Amino acid sequence: MVAEIDIRLIEPSEFALVHAMVQTIADETFANLFTSQVPIGEPDWAAAWLAVVGEEIVGVTKTQDMWVNDLWVRHDHRRTGVGGRLLAQAEEEIRARGHKALYLRVVKSNTRAVEFYQNRGWRVHREFPHEKFGHAMFEMIKLSES
């Protein structure tokens, strides 16, 4: 039986924990692109949404304007509905701002993530090299239903 997934806003006391979780996920996911720790920067988690199962934070998403800026799910909670719930929350938040087109960026070689988004109605809008590191990226778009 799959545990209940709660989606809720982050609390300030959870910022460091979420940042550490994201660093771990990024290091696992992109080890082939970087020779050391993946540089994830210091994002502002203040408006992030968390996926919580039991007492554990298992995923996070964050949006800005018409963009899904972050969507991270712990490896042990993938394919359980966590990512879909977080993405739906992000899409809802962007639409509530009045945007008809939603955007995100994903590493091209992260084929599981690309497929995840495509299965939820997103399509590749363009391919481009990452502005800082040079690896291939996709910009994806989803048009809002009217």
Secondary structure, 3 states (H helix, E strand, C coil): CCCCEEEEECCHHHHHHHHHHHHHHHHHHCCCCCCCCCCCCCCCCCCCEEEEECCEEEEEEEEECCEEEEEEECHHHCCCCHHHHHHHHHHHHHHHCCCCEEEEEEECCCHHHHHHHHCCCCEEEEEEECCCCCCEEEEEEEECCC
